[in-house]
Structures are given as structure tokens and as C-alpha cells.
Amino acid sequence: MVGLGYIGLPTSALIAKNKIHVHGVDVNPKVVETINAGKIHIVEPELDEAVDNAVKQGYLRASIVPVEADVYLIVVPTPFKGKNEPDISFVQSATKTIIPLLKKGDLYIIESTSPIGTTEKMMDLIYQERPELKGELHIAYCPERVLPGNVMHELVYNDRVIGGVNDESTNKAVNFYRQFIKGDLYKTNARTAEMCKLVENSSRDVQIAFANELSLICDKAGINVWELIELANKHPRVNILQPGCGVGGHCIAVDPYFIVADYPMESQIIGKAREINNYKSFWCAEKVKTIKLEFELKQGRKPSIALMGLAFKPNIDDLRESPAKYIVQKVLQNANNEEYYIVEPNIDSHTVFKLTNYKEAIDKADIIVFLVAHKEFKELEIPQEKEILDFCGIIKK
Ligand SMILES: NC(=O)c1ccc[n+]([C@@H]2O[C@H](COP(=O)([O-])OP(=O)(O)OC[C@H]3O[C@@H](n4cnc5c(N)ncnc54)[C@H](O)[C@@H]3O)[C@@H](O)[C@H]2O)c1
């Protein structure tokens, strides 16, 4: 297992639990050291026990350099470079480290979210360096679709899409996963499997963009978007999602760019959805600016403002690519002696923002801006006199 992060480590622990020897490889010596001590470096329920057991029973160990194996899984990051271009250099360098170890009959699988054609590119790279192995290896792509926080369960029970560079590779990979996955395993080719992962997240992004676009139209038209969507969803074949203050996280807000970067002319809706969801965050920040000025004009004094939520989605502590965090940053950039109360009930402290308890913030603020639909906010009693900007459907006003 090359790459022992949020996906590679739980997968290693699961395979090891099925009494298959796993050798984990990671370039980070701290990660290797932690795992070999039976401990974990990431937060994921039930993972600590699974890793501890796997290490104690001798089915999992880790090192910085790879060792010879029968199956190689590549689970390293695939970030951006430049202007939303996917960077497959981690997959490339991880692959290079195992090329000298490959032997006839081995199975090589990429799990990292990857642009279309990456598996074929890695196959070419492998056969360039080891021409004697041409046609003798099994090479496949199998994307991961687990939900952080429920990884240990979903790893076993989610259905998986598995695509080889040829039928033999697909079958070999399916047989491998069947040893530890209870969900259905769907066979396809490598390009379709790569695209499938990207499409799943793009589909969510496009659907959220539709809801966000409606929220912009409704704001101008004087219509309550929450009521509108509820009514439209009474249609038996309509299911519009809820708008929010943008789209965040490291999957939905990222993966669509992997398609747009390679197919800019063809991926009109996918590209536009990214723009709409990004614009929605900018628009929310502008709305805060407007309500602030209106308050000052009306009341003859600066308002105090509660900014409710920093996480990228409700009830988690993850701020990666968070639209709420972006809005808070933007609002603070435009600050002009107003008092701000920044709230995130899922974290204790933040390196940049001074956090306030959510009840205290509601109590003290003149204007309350709901950015994330955390469960705590839904239970609040909000005094009549407060001005409210509800971007995420807390009170549906
Ligand atoms: N985290 C998720 O929820 C999730 C879900 C679906 C898909 N994915 C995809 O899975 C892939 C891995 O994501 P993650 O969240 O596990 O990443 P991560 O950053 O948590 O872990 C990746 C690990 O790979 C190591 N690494 C980097 N280069 C290496 C190399 N050349 N050799 C060995 N180790 C190397 C890093 O040190 C790190 O520990 C990404 O493509 C991601 O998009 C992630």
C-alpha cells in the first residue's frame, strides 16, 4: 500500500484484518513510525483499534521504502497545480518506486482520484522501464468513495467500480477486492472507472449549483427559496437539493476540475457549476457587506455581527476548501470597526480566528449570519429584533 493517509491506512487495516499481509509505504517517516507503534496519525472512528490489532497480529507493518509484493495499491494525493490543473506527479513518483520490484503476474491498482487516462499513462511508464514485463502484469483503477467519519464501515459495504486496462486485469482486481469487500463490485475499463469517480462528485456539484442559482434568482425576485424548493419537490420526479453558501471540502469542490482541465470545451455545465458554487460564496460575503451598511444607515451606529460556522459542511470540524471560512475571511477583510463574533462549535480554537460560543454570539450580535447548518444552530431561539442572513436554511427566512 503506497500512501498511508485517510484512505490508504484504513484500507490497509481492513485488508490486514482479513489475514492478508500488508506492507504500508509512506514518504513521511513520522507516519511510518506511528503506524509501526500500532497508533494512527489521522482522526477516523474505529481506525485506531483496527491498526493496533493489525500491527500486533503481524499483518501490517510500514516503511519508507517499498518491498516486493504481489499486489501494489497506489493511494497517494492528487492535488492541483497552477490554475486548477490536476497534479499526478505523486502517483507517478509512487509508481516509480515500485517499478523495480514488479514481477510477472503482479497486480498494480491506482485508487487515487485521477484524471482520465492516468492508469494507461502509468502502464506506459511501467512498460517503458520494464519492457520484458509487457502484457505480463495486471493493471487496474479502483476509485474510493467513502465518507470520512464512517470509513471503516463504508470500506466494507460500499459498492465499488473496478476498471482494468484489459479484461484479465479487471478480473484479477475484482478477485482481489472480493476478499475483503462485501459491497457489489462492478467491472468496467480503466478510463470509465476514472471518469466514474470524477462524475460522481461533479454530479453533486452540478445539482448543488442548481439550488444555489435558484437562491440567487429568488433573492432578486423576492421569493423564499426554501419554500419554493419544498413545493417544487412535491412533484413526483423532482428532487432539488438545498442551497448553501458554496461548496467545499477536498472532493466535490476539487474533482470536477479534473474533467474541466482536460475537456474544457465539452464540460460546459460542469465548469459552470464550479463557477456558480464559487460565486455563491462571493455573493454571500457581498450580502453581509450590504446588510451591515443598511444597519448603520438605519441605526446610526456600527452593528455587531455573528458569523455562524466555519466548517465546509454541517456537524464536522473540517475546514478544508470551506466556503464559510472564505466568507468569514472576506467579511473580515472589509471590516470597518464593527464587532465580529466568529462561531464554530466543532472546534475549540483556530490559529487565525478568535472563536466565540454560539449562544453568546447570538446574544450579543445585532446581525446573525448563518453560514453552516450545524445542528446546534437549529435549536436556537433567536430574538425577534435580530437581523438574520440565513444562507444555509437554519430558519428558512
Ligand atoms: N480522503 C477522502 O475522503 C478521499 C475519498 C475518496 C478519494 N480520495 C482520494 O484518495 C487519494 C488519497 O487521499 P488521502 O485523503 O488518503 O490523502 P492523504 O494526504 O491523507 O494521504 C496520502 C499519503 O500519501 C503519502 N505519500 C505522498 N507521496 C507518496 C509517495 N510517493 N510514496 C509513498 N507515500 C506517499 C503522504 O505522505 C500521505 O501520508 C487522493 O487521490 C484523494 O483524492 C480521498
The ligand as an SDF file (V2000), in Angstrom:
LIG
                    3D

 44 48  0  0  0  0  0  0  0  0999 V2000
   -9.8990   11.3320    1.9700 N   0  0  0  0  0  0  0  0  0  0  0  0
  -11.0030   11.0460    1.3170 C   0  0  0  0  0  0  0  0  0  0  0  0
  -12.1000   11.1390    1.8590 O   0  0  0  0  0  0  0  0  0  0  0  0
  -10.9550   10.5370   -0.1080 C   0  0  0  0  0  0  0  0  0  0  0  0
  -12.1040    9.9620   -0.6530 C   0  0  0  0  0  0  0  0  0  0  0  0
  -12.0530    9.4600   -1.9460 C   0  0  0  0  0  0  0  0  0  0  0  0
  -10.8660    9.5580   -2.6680 C   0  0  0  0  0  0  0  0  0  0  0  0
   -9.7680   10.1440   -2.1210 N   0  0  0  0  0  0  0  0  0  0  0  0
   -8.5480   10.2030   -2.9340 C   0  0  0  0  0  0  0  0  0  0  0  0
   -7.6090    9.2350   -2.4250 O   0  0  0  0  0  0  0  0  0  0  0  0
   -6.2700    9.7080   -2.6230 C   0  0  0  0  0  0  0  0  0  0  0  0
   -5.5470    9.7310   -1.3010 C   0  0  0  0  0  0  0  0  0  0  0  0
   -6.2380   10.6170   -0.4480 O   0  0  0  0  0  0  0  0  0  0  0  0
   -5.9910   10.6720    1.1230 P   0  0  0  0  0  0  0  0  0  0  0  0
   -7.0920   11.5080    1.6710 O   0  0  0  0  0  0  0  0  0  0  0  0
   -5.7370    9.3140    1.6490 O   0  0  0  0  0  0  0  0  0  0  0  0
   -4.6170   11.5040    1.1400 O   0  0  0  0  0  0  0  0  0  0  0  0
   -3.6770   11.7930    2.4070 P   0  0  0  0  0  0  0  0  0  0  0  0
   -2.9920   13.0660    2.1170 O   0  0  0  0  0  0  0  0  0  0  0  0
   -4.4410   11.6030    3.6650 O   0  0  0  0  0  0  0  0  0  0  0  0
   -2.6070   10.5930    2.3580 O   0  0  0  0  0  0  0  0  0  0  0  0
   -1.6940   10.3940    1.3380 C   0  0  0  0  0  0  0  0  0  0  0  0
   -0.4190    9.8190    1.9270 C   0  0  0  0  0  0  0  0  0  0  0  0
    0.4610    9.5330    0.8420 O   0  0  0  0  0  0  0  0  0  0  0  0
    1.7950    9.8260    1.2580 C   0  0  0  0  0  0  0  0  0  0  0  0
    2.6080    9.9690    0.0520 N   0  0  0  0  0  0  0  0  0  0  0  0
    2.7130   11.0030   -0.8060 C   0  0  0  0  0  0  0  0  0  0  0  0
    3.5500   10.7060   -1.8240 N   0  0  0  0  0  0  0  0  0  0  0  0
    3.9890    9.4440   -1.6000 C   0  0  0  0  0  0  0  0  0  0  0  0
    4.8600    8.5690   -2.3020 C   0  0  0  0  0  0  0  0  0  0  0  0
    5.4330    8.9410   -3.4380 N   0  0  0  0  0  0  0  0  0  0  0  0
    5.1050    7.3560   -1.7600 N   0  0  0  0  0  0  0  0  0  0  0  0
    4.5350    6.9790   -0.6030 C   0  0  0  0  0  0  0  0  0  0  0  0
    3.6830    7.7620    0.0880 N   0  0  0  0  0  0  0  0  0  0  0  0
    3.4050    8.9710   -0.4100 C   0  0  0  0  0  0  0  0  0  0  0  0
    1.6490   11.0630    2.1000 C   0  0  0  0  0  0  0  0  0  0  0  0
    2.7430   11.2320    2.9710 O   0  0  0  0  0  0  0  0  0  0  0  0
    0.3290   10.7760    2.8440 C   0  0  0  0  0  0  0  0  0  0  0  0
    0.5620   10.1570    4.0930 O   0  0  0  0  0  0  0  0  0  0  0  0
   -6.4090   11.1020   -3.2640 C   0  0  0  0  0  0  0  0  0  0  0  0
   -6.3210   10.9710   -4.6500 O   0  0  0  0  0  0  0  0  0  0  0  0
   -7.8090   11.5200   -2.8740 C   0  0  0  0  0  0  0  0  0  0  0  0
   -8.3610   12.4380   -3.7830 O   0  0  0  0  0  0  0  0  0  0  0  0
   -9.7840   10.6130   -0.8490 C   0  0  0  0  0  0  0  0  0  0  0  0
  1  2  1  0
  2  3  2  0
  2  4  1  0
  4  5  1  0
  4 44  2  0
  5  6  2  0
  6  7  1  0
  7  8  2  0
  8  9  1  0
  8 44  1  0
  9 10  1  0
  9 42  1  0
 10 11  1  0
 11 12  1  0
 11 40  1  0
 12 13  1  0
 13 14  1  0
 14 15  2  0
 14 16  1  0
 14 17  1  0
 17 18  1  0
 18 19  2  0
 18 20  1  0
 18 21  1  0
 21 22  1  0
 22 23  1  0
 23 24  1  0
 23 38  1  0
 24 25  1  0
 25 26  1  0
 25 36  1  0
 26 27  1  0
 26 35  1  0
 27 28  2  0
 28 29  1  0
 29 30  1  0
 29 35  2  0
 30 31  1  0
 30 32  2  0
 32 33  1  0
 33 34  2  0
 34 35  1  0
 36 37  1  0
 36 38  1  0
 38 39  1  0
 40 41  1  0
 40 42  1  0
 42 43  1  0
M  CHG  2   8   1  16  -1
M  END
$$$$
